[in-house]
Amino acid sequence: MPDLPSLTTATIWAILKDELDDGTANRLVWRCLGYQQNETTGEWDTSSVALDWKEVYPEPPDFIENRPPTVKLTRSIPAANKQLLKEKLGFQGYTVSELVPRKTRRATIANWLLSYMQIHAIAD
């Protein structure tokens, strides 16, 4: 997946602040989950995707548009990493007026990516 931003805290903030488009946010998660698209055929290679993901999602899901894959993403975050947005970034959440499914799903993506960075010792 070409043209993706580096996985950094600045990228995580861009997701939270809605400065990064939905497609790019999704593609960052897809890359981390192991989904790879053949640029010529457009077909998805899931050989690097964990079995529990590729059985349910043989093609990468849209985490922002669909609740079920976002729930699965949330459940896959280790308990110790559930509060990383607050602990690492100082993110206090959205205001009540901002609590819409799209924003909360973007926060889930951001937290999952931050957890991925923690697990894989990705520092920026």
N, C-alpha and C positions, 0 to 999 in steps of 0.2 A: 504494500500500500504506500505508494509514493506520496510525497508532499505532506507528510504528517509532522506536526510539531514534535519536538523532543518532549519526553516525559519529565517534566520539571514542576516545581511548585508554582511557577509562573503560569504554566499550562493549566494546572488544576484551578488556579484563581480565575483564569480566562473562562473556564467552563462554568464556575460558580457565578461569575459576573455576566454571563451570557455574551461574552466577547468572542467566543469560538462557536462556529455554527454547529447545529445538531449532528450533521453528517460526519464532521470531523471528530466530534466527541464520541460518536458511535464507533468510528473506525479505530480510534485509539484503543477502545476496549476490545474490539474484534482482534486487533493485532496482538494484544496481551493474552487473549484467550487462545490464540494460535490459528485463527482463521487467516487463510492466504488466498487471494484471488488471482487466478491466471489472467494476466492482462490481455492475452490474445483471445481466449475463449470466453472469459467472464465467469467461468466456473469456479466454485469454491473448493479448495483443498482443505480438508479437515483432519488430515493425518497428524497434525500437531495439537489438535483440540482434545481436551479431556473427554472421555467417553460420556460422562453424565451431561455434558453440554451438546456434543454432536448428535447424540441419540434424540434429544428433544429439539435441537436446532441444527439441522444439517446445513442450513444457511444461516449466517449471522443475523440475530434479531435486532430490531430497532428498539433500543432500550428506552427511548424518549417517548415514542408513540404507543408502546405496549406495556401494560403493567406486569403480566406474568414473567417475562424475562428479567425485569427489574427486580421483582421479588426474589427470583433465583440469584441474581447478582448480590442483593443485600444479604441473603442467607449464606452466601459463599465467603463473606468477609469474616475472618476470625474474630472471636469475641474481643480479644485484646486490641484489635484495630478498629473497632466500631466508632470510637471517638476521636480518630486521627484528625478530622477536619478541625475540631476544636483544639485538640492538644498540640498539633504541629503547626496549624495555620492561624489559630485564634479565631476561626470562623464561628460566629455566634448564631448562625442560621438566618433564615429569612423572616421578615416581618409578617404579621398575620395577613396583610393585604397581598403579599407576594406568594403565599402558600397555594400554589396551583400545581397540578400534577406534573406539568412540564418542568418546572423549577425543582420540585422535590426529586424528580427522576435524574435531573442533571446533578443534584447534590449526591445522589446515590452513585452515579458514575464517578464523580470527583472523589468520593470516599473510597470506592473500590480501587480506583487508580492509585490513590495515595497508599492504600493497603498493599497493592501490588508492588509499589516502589519500596515500601518497608520490607516486605518479604524477600524481594530480590536485591536488596541493598543498592537501590538506584538512588544516587545522591545528585543534587544539582548544585 
